[in-house]
Amino acid sequence: MCSLDALKIDLRALADDVTTLQVHLDDSFFEAVEALDIKHGEVDAVITVRKAGNAFELVIQTDGTVAVPCDLCLDDMEQPVHSETTQIVKLGEESSETDEVIVVDENEGMLNMAWIVYESIVLDIPIRHVHAPGKCNAAMTEKLNELSAARSSSANRETTVDPRWNALSNLKIED
C-alpha cells in the first residue's frame, strides 16, 4: 500500500515564497486512493505552492500515462495524461471546500493533496476511450460485430403495430 504522506503539505510551515513538491505516482498510488477507472499508471506530479499570507495558490501539473479500460473491448489501454490545475487554498476557522476555494482548519494546517492530484488526472482522461483502429481485442470485436449484425437483421424485420397506435397517428394538432 502506498503511503500518501508525500502528498500532505503542512501549510503553516511554508515560507512566504514558492515551494515545489515533486512526486512520482505509480500503481500503489491509484490503489491507495481506490481509483475506479484507472487500473495502473506512471505519472509524475509537480505541485507548486505560492504563499501569500493565509492564502495559497497551488498549481498541479501531471505528466505520464495511465491504464483505463477500452469502451469497446474492455481490455486495458494506455492513456497519456498531461494536465495543469490551479487550486486556491486558505487557512480558516474550520475546514470546508467549494469549487473555487478549499479552506483548511488553521489549527490543523495540513492539506492532503492525494485526492486533488487524482482528480486532476481523471479530468484529463477523455470521456470516451477506445483503442486505435485495429488494436482492440480481436475476439471481442468479432463478438460485437456478430451482435450488431443480429440486431440490425431483427430491426429490419417487419413488426406488427398495435392498431391503437395507428389510431393515435391520426391525431395531429395543427397550428
N, CA, C and O of each residue as an XYZ file, in Angstrom:
700
protein
N       0.836     -1.174      0.000
C       0.000      0.000      0.000
C       0.885      1.242      0.000
O       1.875      1.313      0.727
N       0.522      2.196     -0.807
C       1.301      3.429     -0.951
C       1.064      4.345      0.250
O      -0.056      4.474      0.743
N       2.114      4.958      0.692
C       1.991      5.971      1.732
C       1.693      7.298      1.051
O       2.486      7.779      0.241
N       0.561      7.883      1.378
C       0.177      9.147      0.763
C       0.751     10.339      1.519
O       0.397     11.485      1.239
N       1.635     10.071      2.476
C       2.237     11.143      3.267
C       3.030     12.123      2.414
O       3.148     13.295      2.772
N       3.573     11.665      1.295
C       4.359     12.551      0.421
C       3.486     13.648     -0.181
O       3.996     14.674     -0.631
N       2.163     13.430     -0.189
C       1.253     14.412     -0.757
C       0.558     15.264      0.310
O      -0.399     15.979      0.013
N       1.040     15.183      1.540
C       0.491     16.023      2.606
C       1.394     17.237      2.756
O       2.616     17.113      2.836
N       0.778     18.409      2.793
C       1.524     19.657      2.885
C       1.124     20.364      4.171
O      -0.058     20.599      4.422
N       2.121     20.701      4.982
C       1.887     21.491      6.186
C       1.919     22.959      5.766
O       2.990     23.544      5.604
N       0.753     23.538      5.594
C       0.662     24.903      5.087
C       1.258     25.921      6.047
O       1.822     26.925      5.612
N       1.143     25.679      7.320
C       1.672     26.633      8.310
C       3.199     26.691      8.279
O       3.785     27.711      8.639
N       3.843     25.611      7.854
C       5.307     25.551      7.861
C       5.945     26.137      6.589
O       7.167     26.267      6.515
N       5.127     26.487      5.598
C       5.667     27.008      4.342
C       6.166     28.439      4.503
O       5.586     29.236      5.241
N       7.235     28.744      3.810
C       7.779     30.105      3.801
C       6.939     30.980      2.880
O       6.213     30.468      2.028
N       7.034     32.303      3.048
C       6.294     33.227      2.184
C       6.965     33.319      0.821
O       7.451     34.381      0.431
N       6.988     32.239      0.121
C       7.664     32.187     -1.164
C       7.025     31.064     -1.975
O       5.876     30.694     -1.735
N       7.751     30.540     -2.906
C       7.273     29.444     -3.740
C       7.920     28.145     -3.274
O       9.137     28.062     -3.105
N       7.084     27.138     -3.073
C       7.564     25.812     -2.686
C       7.145     24.832     -3.767
O       6.009     24.870     -4.241
N       8.058     23.956     -4.157
C       7.761     22.970     -5.199
C       7.920     21.572     -4.619
O       8.896     21.264     -3.935
N       6.931     20.738     -4.913
C       6.920     19.349     -4.464
C       6.807     18.467     -5.702
O       5.887     18.631     -6.503
N       7.744     17.527     -5.858
C       7.709     16.607     -6.998
C       7.458     15.201     -6.470
O       8.138     14.736     -5.555
N       6.458     14.523     -7.070
C       6.075     13.190     -6.619
C       5.882     12.289     -7.837
O       5.288     12.695     -8.837
N       6.392     11.060     -7.739
C       6.149     10.057     -8.777
C       5.020      9.156     -8.288
O       5.115      8.556     -7.218
N       3.951      9.065     -9.080
C       2.791      8.254     -8.727
C       2.814      6.972     -9.540
O       2.986      7.002    -10.759
N       2.640      5.849     -8.864
C       2.623      4.563     -9.560
C       1.367      3.798     -9.153
O       0.428      4.370     -8.600
N       1.368      2.496     -9.437
C       0.196      1.663     -9.183
C      -0.261      1.743     -7.729
O      -1.462      1.727     -7.458
N       0.669      1.827     -6.806
C       0.295      1.855     -5.389
C      -0.491      3.122     -5.046
O      -1.344      3.089     -4.159
N      -0.222      4.237     -5.731
C      -0.994      5.459     -5.504
C      -2.441      5.251     -5.918
O      -3.358      5.586     -5.168
N      -2.655      4.693     -7.120
C      -4.018      4.508     -7.618
C      -4.774      3.485     -6.779
O      -5.995      3.566     -6.646
N      -4.058      2.532     -6.221
C      -4.674      1.569     -5.315
C      -5.035      2.241     -3.995
O      -6.101      1.981     -3.437
N      -4.161      3.098     -3.496
C      -4.387      3.763     -2.209
C      -5.573      4.727     -2.262
O      -6.310      4.845     -1.283
N      -5.766      5.410     -3.377
C      -6.899      6.331     -3.486
C      -8.160      5.615     -3.970
O      -9.199      6.240     -4.182
N      -8.054      4.299     -4.142
C      -9.173      3.456     -4.571
C      -9.772      3.957     -5.879
O     -10.981      4.163     -5.991
N      -8.898      4.149     -6.867
C      -9.313      4.616     -8.187
C     -10.188      3.565     -8.855
O      -9.832      2.388     -8.900
N     -11.330      3.993     -9.371
C     -12.248      3.056    -10.006
C     -11.917      2.831    -11.472
O     -11.900      1.693    -11.939
N     -11.655      3.906    -12.197
C     -11.441      3.795    -13.640
C     -10.003      3.517    -14.020
O      -9.745      2.924    -15.067
N      -9.066      3.931    -13.194
C      -7.654      3.781    -13.538
C      -7.122      2.503    -12.915
O      -7.156      2.332    -11.696
N      -6.631      1.610    -13.757
C      -6.120      0.322    -13.282
C      -4.698      0.453    -12.737
O      -4.388     -0.073    -11.668
N      -3.855      1.141    -13.460
C      -2.491      1.389    -13.022
C      -1.926      2.533    -13.849
O      -2.549      2.972    -14.815
N      -0.751      3.015    -13.472
C      -0.167      4.111    -14.220
C       1.168      4.546    -13.668
O       1.595      4.121    -12.595
N       1.804      5.393    -14.418
C       3.079      6.023    -14.060
C       2.921      7.505    -14.381
O       2.914      7.899    -15.547
N       2.794      8.318    -13.344
C       2.553      9.749    -13.534
C       3.489     10.538    -12.628
O       3.644     10.224    -11.447
N       4.109     11.564    -13.197
C       4.909     12.490    -12.405
C       4.055     13.720    -12.122
O       3.464     14.304    -13.031
N       4.000     14.103    -10.851
C       3.221     15.276    -10.454
C       4.161     16.315     -9.851
O       5.027     15.995     -9.037
N       3.973     17.557    -10.267
C       4.719     18.672     -9.713
C       3.693     19.636     -9.128
O       2.811     20.127     -9.832
N       3.823     19.900     -7.825
C       2.905     20.799     -7.136
C       3.698     22.037     -6.723
O       4.665     21.949     -5.965
N       3.275     23.178     -7.231
C       3.918     24.446     -6.902
C       2.970     25.228     -6.003
O       1.817     25.468     -6.360
N       3.470     25.626     -4.826
C       2.655     26.347     -3.855
C       3.213     27.759     -3.702
O       4.376     27.942     -3.345
N       2.366     28.756     -3.975
C       2.730     30.164     -3.768
C       1.947     30.666     -2.557
O       0.716     30.656     -2.555
N       2.662     31.099     -1.545
C       2.027     31.552     -0.315
C       1.943     33.071     -0.294
O       2.895     33.774     -0.635
N       0.776     33.555      0.118
C       0.566     34.992      0.305
C      -0.307     35.162      1.541
O      -1.534     35.163      1.437
N       0.310     35.306      2.703
C      -0.436     35.423      3.955
C      -1.076     34.092      4.314
O      -0.389     33.080      4.447
N      -2.396     34.100      4.469
C      -3.136     32.866      4.782
C      -3.736     32.225      3.536
O      -4.533     31.293      3.647
N      -3.372     32.702      2.367
C      -3.880     32.146      1.115
C      -2.737     31.487      0.349
O      -1.585     31.914      0.420
N      -3.087     30.445     -0.377
C      -2.103     29.672     -1.132
C      -2.659     29.397     -2.519
O      -3.826     29.036     -2.671
N      -1.819     29.568     -3.524
C      -2.185     29.173     -4.877
C      -1.390     27.921     -5.207
O      -0.159     27.932     -5.198
N      -2.109     26.837     -5.498
C      -1.466     25.572     -5.832
C      -1.628     25.311     -7.324
O      -2.738     25.361     -7.854
N      -0.526     25.036     -7.991
C      -0.552     24.659     -9.400
C      -0.088     23.207     -9.462
O       1.040     22.880     -9.092
N      -0.991     22.340     -9.941
C      -0.698     20.911    -10.014
C      -0.497     20.541    -11.475
O      -1.411     20.684    -12.287
N       0.694     20.067    -11.810
C       0.996     19.633    -13.173
C       1.238     18.131    -13.139
O       2.003     17.636    -12.312
N       0.583     17.411    -14.043
C       0.791     15.966    -14.123
C       1.215     15.602    -15.535
O       0.791     16.223    -16.510
N       2.053     14.592    -15.624
C       2.552     14.131    -16.915
C       2.862     12.641    -16.798
O       3.638     12.233    -15.933
N       2.262     11.832    -17.661
C       2.518     10.393    -17.631
C       1.468      9.620    -18.398
O       0.809     10.160    -19.287
N       1.315      8.353    -18.050
C       0.309      7.507    -18.681
C      -0.412      6.703    -17.609
O       0.158      6.349    -16.577
N      -1.686      6.425    -17.885
C      -2.492      5.580    -17.012
C      -3.176      4.526    -17.875
O      -3.344      4.711    -19.080
N      -3.567      3.427    -17.251
C      -4.277      2.367    -17.971
C      -5.751      2.439    -17.603
O      -6.120      2.388    -16.430
N      -6.583      2.557    -18.629
C      -8.030      2.596    -18.451
C      -8.653      1.538    -19.358
O      -8.045      1.171    -20.364
N      -9.851      1.033    -19.033
C     -10.468      0.034    -19.899
C     -11.001      0.667    -21.182
O     -11.584      1.751    -21.156
N     -10.795     -0.019    -22.296
C     -11.322      0.423    -23.588
C     -12.845      0.291    -23.543
O     -13.367     -0.710    -23.054
N     -13.549      1.285    -24.046
C     -15.010      1.256    -24.041
C     -15.583      0.193    -24.965
O     -16.732     -0.213    -24.790
N     -14.819     -0.266    -25.938
C     -15.322     -1.273    -26.878
C     -14.986     -2.700    -26.454
O     -15.878     -3.541    -26.344
N     -13.712     -2.973    -26.218
C     -13.304     -4.361    -25.969
C     -13.030     -4.654    -24.489
O     -12.843     -5.812    -24.116
N     -13.006     -3.631    -23.657
C     -12.781     -3.744    -22.213
C     -11.362     -4.131    -21.816
O     -11.086     -4.287    -20.627
N     -10.452     -4.292    -22.777
C      -9.045     -4.519    -22.444
C      -8.435     -3.199    -21.974
O      -8.895     -2.121    -22.349
N      -7.394     -3.301    -21.148
C      -6.701     -2.088    -20.708
C      -6.014     -1.422    -21.889
O      -5.506     -2.086    -22.792
N      -6.010     -0.097    -21.863
C      -5.312      0.668    -22.880
C      -4.562      1.804    -22.199
O      -5.004      2.330    -21.178
N      -3.432      2.174    -22.769
C      -2.629      3.263    -22.227
C      -3.228      4.591    -22.658
O      -3.530      4.794    -23.834
N      -3.398      5.495    -21.699
C      -3.937      6.821    -21.978
C      -2.966      7.870    -21.441
O      -2.736      7.927    -20.233
N      -2.392      8.697    -22.311
C      -1.489      9.736    -21.807
C      -2.271     10.805    -21.043
O      -3.402     11.137    -21.398
N      -1.655     11.333    -19.999
C      -2.261     12.429    -19.240
C      -1.237     13.546    -19.082
O      -0.090     13.322    -18.695
N      -1.683     14.734    -19.391
C      -0.873     15.948    -19.245
C      -1.844     17.029    -18.786
O      -2.630     17.535    -19.587
N      -1.798     17.380    -17.530
C      -2.760     18.364    -17.045
C      -2.079     19.433    -16.214
O      -0.979     19.249    -15.694
N      -2.766     20.550    -16.109
C      -2.334     21.626    -15.226
C      -3.586     22.204    -14.583
O      -4.485     22.692    -15.268
N      -3.630     22.142    -13.260
C      -4.787     22.584    -12.497
C      -4.342     23.598    -11.466
O      -3.266     23.467    -10.882
N      -5.160     24.601    -11.241
C      -4.880     25.599    -10.215
C      -5.952     25.509     -9.136
O      -7.141     25.411     -9.440
N      -5.534     25.541     -7.894
C      -6.457     25.463     -6.762
C      -6.066     26.517     -5.733
O      -4.885     26.688     -5.430
N      -7.050     27.219     -5.201
C      -6.821     28.213     -4.150
C      -7.159     27.559     -2.808
O      -8.202     26.923     -2.654
N      -6.249     27.731     -1.839
C      -6.421     27.173     -0.503
C      -6.203     28.299      0.498
O      -5.302     29.124      0.349
N      -7.056     28.311      1.530
C      -6.916     29.316      2.583
C      -6.947     28.632      3.938
O      -7.550     27.571      4.100
N      -6.300     29.242      4.893
C      -6.419     28.800      6.281
C      -7.596     29.541      6.894
O      -7.753     30.747      6.704
N      -8.425     28.800      7.637
C      -9.609     29.424      8.218
C     -10.009     28.771      9.528
O      -9.288     27.938     10.076
N     -11.176     29.169     10.016
C     -11.669     28.685     11.305
C     -11.990     27.192     11.279
O     -11.686     26.476     12.233
N     -12.603     26.721     10.193
C     -12.896     25.293     10.076
C     -12.801     24.867      8.615
O     -12.939     25.685      7.705
N     -12.565     23.587      8.409
C     -12.366     23.071      7.055
C     -13.664     23.110      6.254
O     -14.741     22.815      6.772
N     -13.539     23.478      4.983
C     -14.662     23.434      4.048
C     -14.086     23.401      2.633
O     -12.896     23.632      2.415
N     -14.962     23.110      1.693
C     -14.489     23.000      0.313
C     -15.590     23.426     -0.641
O     -16.734     22.987     -0.522
N     -15.235     24.285     -1.591
C     -16.125     24.648     -2.686
C     -15.351     24.413     -3.977
O     -14.200     23.976     -3.944
N     -15.972     24.697     -5.098
C     -15.284     24.533     -6.375
C     -14.110     25.493     -6.503
O     -13.112     25.173     -7.149
N     -14.223     26.676     -5.886
C     -13.201     27.698     -6.050
C     -12.120     27.648     -4.979
O     -10.940     27.830     -5.278
N     -12.519     27.400     -3.722
C     -11.587     27.539     -2.606
C     -11.729     26.365     -1.640
O     -12.831     25.912     -1.326
N     -10.577     25.894     -1.184
C     -10.541     24.903     -0.109
C     -10.078     25.636      1.141
O      -9.052     26.317      1.119
N     -10.825     25.500      2.226
C     -10.437     26.116      3.491
C      -9.950     25.006      4.411
O     -10.658     24.031      4.660
N      -8.724     25.171      4.913
C      -8.111     24.205      5.815
C      -8.125     24.808      7.215
O      -7.779     25.974      7.404
N      -8.526     24.005      8.188
C      -8.554     24.447      9.578
C      -7.163     24.948      9.966
O      -6.179     24.216      9.870
N      -7.096     26.212     10.408
C      -5.791     26.804     10.707
C      -5.097     26.134     11.893
O      -3.873     26.202     12.003
N      -5.855     25.488     12.782
C      -5.237     24.774     13.899
C      -4.540     23.505     13.419
O      -3.506     23.113     13.959
N      -5.123     22.860     12.388
C      -4.518     21.644     11.827
C      -3.434     22.010     10.819
O      -2.292     21.569     10.942
N      -3.791     22.809      9.830
C      -2.825     23.307      8.853
C      -2.337     22.311      7.826
O      -1.502     22.662      6.992
N      -2.832     21.066      7.854
C      -2.374     20.039      6.909
C      -3.364     19.900      5.754
O      -4.575     19.816      5.956
N      -2.816     19.877      4.542
C      -3.612     19.686      3.337
C      -3.164     18.396      2.668
O      -1.996     18.250      2.310
N      -4.097     17.458      2.501
C      -3.804     16.206      1.812
C      -4.115     16.408      0.333
O      -5.275     16.574     -0.044
N      -3.094     16.393     -0.493
C      -3.226     16.660     -1.923
C      -3.581     15.425     -2.750
O      -3.799     15.544     -3.955
N      -3.643     14.243     -2.135
C      -3.823     12.999     -2.890
C      -5.070     13.039     -3.761
O      -4.996     12.743     -4.954
N      -6.208     13.398     -3.192
C      -7.448     13.378     -3.973
C      -7.462     14.489     -5.014
O      -8.002     14.299     -6.104
N      -6.886     15.632     -4.705
C      -6.833     16.746     -5.660
C      -5.985     16.354     -6.870
O      -6.358     16.638     -8.008
N      -4.858     15.709     -6.632
C      -3.993     15.251     -7.729
C      -4.714     14.183     -8.546
O      -4.682     14.210     -9.776
N      -5.366     13.240     -7.859
C      -6.106     12.190     -8.565
C      -7.193     12.800     -9.454
O      -7.343     12.399    -10.608
N      -7.944     13.758     -8.931
C      -8.997     14.387     -9.727
C      -8.436     15.107    -10.949
O      -9.053     15.082    -12.014
N      -7.287     15.743    -10.813
C      -6.714     16.432    -11.972
C      -6.306     15.430    -13.048
O      -6.390     15.732    -14.238
N      -5.869     14.247    -12.641
C      -5.529     13.197    -13.611
C      -6.791     12.692    -14.294
O      -6.834     12.588    -15.520
N      -7.812     12.379    -13.515
C      -9.056     11.830    -14.065
C      -9.731     12.818    -15.009
O     -10.276     12.421    -16.039
N      -9.697     14.095    -14.666
C     -10.340     15.097    -15.520
C      -9.624     15.280    -16.849
O     -10.195     15.849    -17.779
N      -8.393     14.811    -16.958
C      -7.655     14.917    -18.217
C      -7.931     13.728    -19.144
O      -7.589     13.774    -20.325
N      -8.539     12.677    -18.622
C      -8.844     11.497    -19.435
C     -10.110     11.780    -20.242
O     -11.108     12.221    -19.673
N     -10.093     11.538    -21.554
C     -11.291     11.771    -22.370
C     -12.458     10.913    -21.879
O     -12.260      9.838    -21.313
N     -13.665     11.404    -22.104
C     -14.858     10.666    -21.675
C     -14.923      9.316    -22.385
O     -15.225      8.296    -21.765
N     -14.641      9.316    -23.676
C     -14.673      8.076    -24.457
C     -13.236      7.659    -24.717
O     -12.464      8.413    -25.310
N     -12.874      6.461    -24.275
C     -11.527      5.981    -24.548
C     -11.604      4.633    -25.244
O     -12.131      3.655    -24.713
N     -11.056      4.621    -26.457
C     -11.024      3.405    -27.269
C      -9.631      3.254    -27.870
O      -8.908      4.227    -28.081
N      -9.282      1.994    -28.138
C      -8.003      1.707    -28.791
C      -7.966      2.341    -30.185
O      -9.004      2.678    -30.754
N      -6.781      2.493    -30.710
C      -6.619      2.922    -32.099
C      -7.236      1.836    -32.990
O      -7.283      0.672    -32.592
N      -7.707      2.198    -34.182
C      -8.315      1.202    -35.063
C      -7.405     -0.015    -35.254
O      -6.220      0.126    -35.556
N      -7.970     -1.195    -35.077
C      -7.233     -2.442    -35.249
C      -6.506     -2.912    -34.002
O      -5.904     -3.985    -34.025
N      -6.538     -2.158    -32.920
C      -5.816     -2.525    -31.703
C      -6.710     -3.175    -30.643
O      -6.204     -3.680    -29.641
N      -8.030     -3.170    -30.850
C      -8.942     -3.778    -29.877
C      -8.794     -5.296    -29.886
O      -8.306     -5.880    -30.854
N      -9.214     -5.911    -28.816
C      -9.210     -7.357    -28.672
C     -10.001     -7.968    -29.831
O     -11.189     -7.684    -29.983
N      -9.357     -8.800    -30.643
C      -9.978     -9.356    -31.856
C     -11.201    -10.204    -31.533
O     -12.211    -10.104    -32.229
N     -11.137    -11.028    -30.505
C     -12.274    -11.888    -30.152
C     -13.485    -11.050    -29.743
O     -14.615    -11.354    -30.124
N     -13.243    -10.010    -28.974
C     -14.340     -9.152    -28.534
C     -14.915     -8.368    -29.702
O     -16.132     -8.203    -29.790
N     -14.068     -7.883    -30.599
C     -14.527     -7.145    -31.768
C     -15.393     -8.033    -32.653
O     -16.420     -7.590    -33.166
N     -14.979     -9.291    -32.833
C     -15.763    -10.229    -33.634
C     -17.135    -10.465    -33.008
O     -18.144    -10.488    -33.713
N     -17.174    -10.637    -31.696
C     -18.443    -10.860    -30.996
C     -19.350     -9.634    -31.109
O     -20.559     -9.771    -31.296
N     -18.773     -8.444    -30.996
C     -19.558     -7.221    -31.143
C     -20.142     -7.099    -32.550
O     -21.288     -6.685    -32.720
N     -19.345     -7.462    -33.554
C     -19.840     -7.420    -34.930
C     -20.980     -8.404    -35.135
O     -21.954     -8.086    -35.817
N     -20.872     -9.603    -34.551
C     -21.947    -10.594    -34.651
C     -23.233    -10.065    -34.017
O     -24.312    -10.174    -34.599
N     -23.108     -9.496    -32.832
C     -24.286     -8.972    -32.136
C     -24.889     -7.797    -32.886
O     -26.111     -7.654    -32.942
N     -24.047     -6.965    -33.456
C     -24.530     -5.824    -34.225
C     -25.290     -6.290    -35.468
O     -26.330     -5.726    -35.808
N     -24.774     -7.315    -36.144
C     -25.442     -7.853    -37.332
C     -26.783     -8.476    -36.948
O     -27.774     -8.310    -37.660
N     -26.815     -9.197    -35.818
C     -28.062     -9.810    -35.365
C     -29.092     -8.747    -35.011
O     -30.279     -8.911    -35.293
N     -28.646     -7.670    -34.400
C     -29.556     -6.599    -34.020
C     -30.120     -5.906    -35.251
O     -31.317     -5.619    -35.301
N     -29.278     -5.631    -36.250
C     -29.761     -4.930    -37.438
C     -30.702     -5.817    -38.251
O     -31.642     -5.311    -38.864
N     -30.465     -7.136    -38.267
C     -31.377     -8.016    -39.007
C     -32.724     -8.114    -38.304
O     -33.753     -8.198    -38.974
N     -32.747     -8.105    -36.989
C     -34.025     -8.152    -36.280
C     -34.752     -6.815    -36.405
O     -35.983     -6.790    -36.378
N     -34.043     -5.725    -36.537
C     -34.673     -4.416    -36.708
C     -35.273     -4.287    -38.099
O     -36.244     -3.558    -38.300
N     -34.687     -5.003    -39.065
C     -35.200     -4.938    -40.436
C     -36.470     -5.758    -40.623
O     -37.230     -5.527    -41.563
N     -36.698     -6.711    -39.731
C     -37.928     -7.497    -39.835
C     -39.125     -6.590    -39.582
O     -39.084     -5.663    -38.774
N     -40.215     -6.906    -40.327
C     -41.411     -6.112    -40.135
C     -42.019     -6.479    -38.798
O     -42.136     -7.657    -38.461
N     -42.398     -5.493    -38.055
C     -43.068     -5.746    -36.789
C     -44.494     -5.269    -36.906
O     -44.785     -4.262    -37.552
N     -45.367     -6.001    -36.276
C     -46.774     -5.591    -36.313
C     -46.981     -4.509    -35.277
O     -46.467     -4.571    -34.160
N     -47.750     -3.517    -35.683
C     -48.017     -2.389    -34.812
C     -49.423     -2.533    -34.271
O     -50.372     -2.818    -35.001
N     -49.526     -2.331    -32.987
C     -50.822     -2.376    -32.329
C     -51.726     -1.333    -32.994
O     -51.312     -0.182    -33.135
N     -52.940     -1.694    -33.405
C     -53.815     -0.747    -34.116
C     -54.147      0.500    -33.289
O     -54.480      1.541    -33.856
N     -54.061      0.409    -31.989
C     -54.337      1.593    -31.166
C     -53.302      2.687    -31.435
O     -53.623      3.874    -31.388
N     -52.059      2.283    -31.718
C     -51.027      3.271    -32.020
C     -51.302      3.902    -33.380
O     -51.061      5.095    -33.567
N     -51.800      3.124    -34.321
C     -52.143      3.685    -35.632
C     -53.215      4.745    -35.488
O     -53.180      5.767    -36.173
N     -54.163      4.508    -34.606
C     -55.223      5.490    -34.381
C     -54.642      6.776    -33.802
O     -55.119      7.865    -34.120
N     -53.654      6.668    -32.986
C     -53.036      7.862    -32.403
C     -52.320      8.698    -33.457
O     -52.251      9.921    -33.339
N     -51.792      8.046    -34.479
C     -51.076      8.809    -35.509
C     -52.016      9.715    -36.298
O     -51.570     10.662    -36.947
N     -53.328      9.426    -36.245
C     -54.300     10.278    -36.937
C     -54.601     11.560    -36.161
O     -55.178     12.502    -36.705
N     -54.210     11.589    -34.898
C     -54.436     12.772    -34.066
C     -53.280     13.742    -34.236
O     -52.219     13.577    -33.634
N     -53.490     14.716    -35.029
C     -52.436     15.707    -35.259
C     -53.004     17.085    -34.947
O     -54.113     17.442    -35.344
N     -52.208     17.826    -34.232
C     -52.629     19.194    -33.878
C     -52.025     20.130    -34.893
O     -50.815     20.135    -35.122
N     -52.877     20.914    -35.493
C     -52.409     21.866    -36.495
C     -52.398     23.249    -35.889
O     -53.296     23.613    -35.129
N     -51.396     24.008    -36.222
C     -51.257     25.371    -35.680
C     -52.167     26.332    -36.364
O     -52.176     27.517    -36.030
